[in-house]
Amino acid sequence: MVDRLSALLQRFELHARVFHGGPLYGVTDIDGKHGAGHLHLLRHGSLGVIVEQGHQTVLDEPSVLFFPRPQAHRLEARGAAGAELVCASVDFGIGDENPLLRALPASLVVPLSHLPGLELTQQLLFAEAFRRRCGHDAVVNRLTEVLLIQVMRYAIEQRLVDGGLMAGLADPRLHRALVALHTEPERAWTLASMAAVAGMSRARFAAHFSRCVGVPPGEYLTAWRLGLARTLLRRGLPVKQVAIDVGYANASALGRIFAQRLGSSPAAWQARDVERARPVEPLAAG
C-alpha cells in the first residue's frame, strides 16, 4: 500500500523555491498575496515573526517555521548579529483543494533539536544555500522539499495536530482508509467498502472517522474528489476525463455536484481559472 504522505504527494505535487539563504538583518516583510506558503529555517540568531494580526513568535533556537497557506508576515532579526536562515516559498496546492493544507494549523514551529533524524538534510541544505555552486537553485529547492516532507512526517508521527486529516493519518485504522481514498478516488466507494479497508464495522468506522477527522466519511470523499477535480481542471484536462478520474460516471454527474458545492459548472470554473497566475514574490526589505 502507498504510504500516508506519498498518496497526497502524488496528487498534489510539492514545489519549493528558496529565495534567501544567509544572514538577515533588520526587518523584512513577506507578502502573502501570491498563493504560496512559506518555510523559514533558522540556523543561528534570534528571529521575531509577526503576522498581520499582530501576533508575534520569537525563535531563539534553530527551528523550522512553516506557514502552509499564504500569510503576510514580518521577519525581525533581533540583535546586531542578525539571524542566519533559509527562506522558501512553498506550493503544495491550494488550501481548499488539498486536505492536508486544510488540516495544518496557520503556522507550525518545530525546533531542530526535536528532529534528530534531519541533521544530514539540514547540513546539506545550509551548505548549499549559503554558497552558490553549479546547480544551486535545483539543489536547494529539492533539499527544502525533502526537509518539509520530513517535518510533515514528524507532525503526523508525533500527533502535533489533534484534528482533521493529520489526526486521521496518525490513526492506525483510519489511515488505511484515507490512503485508499487518496490513491483511488475513481473507485465506487461505499461506507461498507471504506470500513472494510479500515478493518472496522460500518457504524464504528463512521463514528470514529467523524470524531477524528471532523466530517463524515462521505463528506470527506466528496471534498477530496472536488479538490482533485479542480487541480486537474487547472492542469487543462477536459471535464469528461476529470469526471472519470475522480469517481463520477460522466461530466454531467460531476457538473451537478460541482455546481451544488461551488456554484459553477466545471467548464465555467476552468475558463475563469485560465488567467489566474500564482507568481512567487521575492524577499523584500521592509
C-alpha positions in Angstrom: 0.0 0.0 0.0 1.1 3.6 -0.7 2.2 5.3 2.4 0.3 8.1 4.1 2.1 11.1 2.6 3.0 9.6 -0.8 -0.6 9.2 -1.7 -1.1 13.0 -1.3 2.2 14.0 -2.9 1.3 12.0 -6.0 -1.9 14.1 -6.3 -0.6 17.5 -5.2 3.0 18.0 -6.2 5.2 19.8 -3.7 7.3 22.6 -5.1 9.7 24.8 -3.0 11.6 27.8 -4.2 14.4 29.2 -2.0 14.6 32.9 -2.2 17.0 33.7 0.6 19.9 31.9 2.2 22.4 33.6 4.5 22.4 36.5 7.1 19.3 38.6 7.6 19.5 42.0 9.4 16.7 44.3 10.5 13.1 43.9 9.3 11.8 42.1 6.2 8.2 41.9 5.0 6.9 38.8 3.2 3.8 39.4 1.0 1.2 36.7 1.4 -0.9 37.7 -1.7 0.7 35.3 -4.2 -0.8 32.0 -3.3 2.2 30.3 -1.8 3.0 29.2 1.8 6.4 29.8 3.3 9.1 27.9 5.2 11.8 29.5 7.2 14.7 27.5 8.6 16.7 29.4 11.3 20.3 28.3 11.7 21.7 30.9 14.1 20.5 34.0 16.0 17.1 35.2 17.2 14.2 35.8 14.9 10.9 37.6 15.6 8.0 36.6 13.3 4.9 38.9 13.3 1.7 38.1 11.4 -0.9 40.5 10.2 -3.0 40.2 13.3 0.0 41.4 15.4 0.7 38.0 17.0 4.5 37.5 17.4 6.5 34.4 17.6 10.2 34.5 18.7 12.6 31.8 17.6 15.6 31.7 19.9 17.0 28.4 18.8 17.5 26.7 15.5 14.0 25.9 14.2 11.7 25.3 11.3 8.8 27.7 10.9 6.2 26.6 8.3 3.2 28.7 7.0 1.2 26.1 5.0 -1.1 28.7 3.4 -0.4 32.3 2.1 0.2 34.5 5.1 1.6 38.0 5.1 4.3 38.3 7.9 7.3 40.2 9.0 10.7 38.8 10.0 12.7 40.8 12.5 16.3 39.8 13.1 16.9 40.5 16.7 20.3 41.8 17.8 23.2 43.3 15.9 24.5 39.9 14.8 21.3 39.3 12.8 20.0 35.9 12.0 21.1 33.2 9.6 18.3 31.5 7.8 16.9 29.9 4.7 13.6 31.2 3.3 11.5 29.4 0.7 8.1 29.8 -0.8 6.1 26.5 -0.9 3.5 25.5 -3.4 1.6 22.4 -2.4 -1.8 23.0 -4.0 -4.4 25.5 -2.9 -5.7 25.2 0.7 -9.3 24.5 -0.1 -8.2 21.8 -2.6 -5.5 20.0 -0.6 -6.9 18.4 2.6 -3.5 18.3 4.1 -3.2 22.1 3.9 -6.7 22.5 5.4 -5.7 20.2 8.3 -2.5 22.0 9.2 -2.5 25.0 11.6 -1.9 28.5 10.4 1.8 28.0 11.4 3.9 25.1 12.6 7.1 25.7 14.6 9.4 22.8 15.3 12.8 23.2 17.0 15.5 21.4 15.1 16.5 19.7 18.3 13.2 17.8 18.1 14.1 16.5 14.6 17.1 14.3 15.3 16.8 12.4 12.1 17.1 15.5 9.9 20.7 16.5 10.7 22.0 15.4 7.3 19.3 17.2 5.4 19.8 20.4 7.4 23.6 20.3 6.9 23.3 19.8 3.2 20.7 22.5 2.8 22.6 25.1 4.8 25.8 24.2 2.9 24.2 24.6 -0.4 22.0 27.7 0.5 24.9 29.7 1.9 27.1 29.5 -1.1 26.4 29.3 -4.9 27.7 26.4 -6.9 26.7 24.7 -10.1 23.1 23.7 -9.9 22.5 25.8 -6.8 18.8 26.5 -7.3 17.8 23.0 -8.2 19.7 21.5 -5.2 18.4 23.9 -2.5 14.9 23.7 -3.8 14.9 19.8 -3.7 16.5 19.7 -0.3 13.9 22.1 1.0 11.1 19.9 -0.3 12.8 16.9 1.4 13.0 18.8 4.7 9.4 19.8 4.5 8.2 16.2 3.9 10.3 15.1 6.9 8.6 17.9 9.0 5.2 16.7 8.0 6.1 13.1 8.7 7.2 14.2 12.2 4.0 16.1 12.7 1.9 13.0 11.9 4.0 10.7 14.0 4.1 13.0 17.0 0.4 13.9 16.6 1.1 17.6 16.6 -2.3 18.2 15.1 -5.2 16.7 17.0 -8.0 17.0 14.4 -8.7 16.9 10.7 -6.7 14.9 8.2 -3.5 15.0 10.2 -5.2 13.2 13.1 -6.8 10.7 10.7 -3.4 9.9 9.1 -2.0 9.3 12.6 -4.8 6.9 13.5 -3.7 3.2 13.0 -7.0 2.2 11.5 -8.3 5.3 9.7 -5.1 6.0 7.8 -5.6 2.8 5.8 -9.0 4.0 4.5 -7.7 7.6 3.9 -4.7 6.4 1.9 -7.1 4.2 -0.2 -9.4 7.2 -0.9 -6.5 9.3 -1.8 -5.0 6.7 -4.1 -8.2 5.5 -5.8 -10.7 8.4 -5.9 -12.2 6.8 -9.0 -13.4 3.7 -7.1 -17.1 3.3 -6.4 -16.7 3.8 -2.7 -19.4 3.0 -0.2 -19.4 3.3 3.6 -19.1 -0.5 3.7 -16.1 -0.7 1.5 -14.3 2.2 3.3 -15.0 0.5 6.6 -13.6 -2.8 5.3 -10.3 -1.2 4.3 -10.1 0.1 7.9 -11.0 -3.3 9.3 -14.0 -1.9 11.2 -17.7 -2.2 11.2 -19.7 0.5 9.3 -21.1 2.0 12.4 -17.8 2.2 14.3 -15.9 3.4 11.3 -18.4 6.2 10.6 -18.4 7.4 14.2 -14.7 7.1 14.6 -14.0 8.9 11.3 -16.3 11.7 12.1 -14.9 12.2 15.6 -11.3 12.1 14.5 -11.3 13.8 11.1 -14.2 16.2 11.8 -16.5 15.3 8.9 -18.4 12.1 7.9 -16.5 9.7 5.5 -18.9 10.5 2.6 -18.4 14.3 3.1 -14.6 13.9 3.2 -14.7 11.8 0.0 -16.8 14.4 -1.9 -14.5 17.2 -0.8 -11.4 15.2 -1.8 -12.9 14.5 -5.2 -13.8 18.1 -5.8 -10.4 19.4 -4.7 -8.7 16.9 -7.0 -11.1 17.8 -9.8 -10.1 21.5 -9.6 -6.4 20.6 -9.6 -6.9 18.5 -12.8 -9.0 21.2 -14.4 -6.3 23.7 -13.6 -3.9 21.5 -15.5 -6.1 21.7 -18.6 -7.6 18.3 -18.6 -11.1 18.0 -20.3 -14.1 17.9 -18.0 -15.1 14.4 -19.2 -11.8 12.9 -18.3 -11.6 14.7 -15.0 -15.1 13.3 -14.1 -13.9 9.7 -14.7 -10.6 10.3 -12.9 -12.2 11.5 -9.7 -15.0 8.9 -9.5 -18.0 10.3 -11.3 -19.8 8.4 -14.1 -19.7 11.3 -16.6 -19.3 15.0 -16.9 -23.0 15.7 -16.0 -22.6 13.9 -12.7 -19.5 15.9 -11.8 -21.3 19.1 -13.0 -24.2 18.6 -10.7 -22.1 18.2 -7.5 -19.6 20.9 -8.7 -22.5 23.4 -9.2 -24.1 22.4 -5.9 -20.9 22.9 -3.9 -19.1 25.6 -5.9 -21.8 27.5 -7.7 -20.4 26.9 -11.1 -20.1 24.3 -13.8 -16.6 22.7 -14.2 -16.2 24.2 -17.6 -17.0 27.7 -16.4 -14.7 27.3 -13.4 -11.9 26.1 -15.7 -12.4 29.0 -18.1 -12.2 31.6 -15.3 -9.1 30.0 -13.9 -7.1 30.1 -17.1 -5.9 33.6 -16.5 -5.1 33.0 -12.9 -1.4 33.0 -12.1 0.4 32.3 -8.9 3.8 34.1 -9.0 6.2 33.8 -6.1 7.4 37.1 -4.5 11.0 37.9 -3.8 12.3 38.8 -0.3 11.5 42.5 0.1 13.2 44.7 2.6 10.8 46.5 5.0 
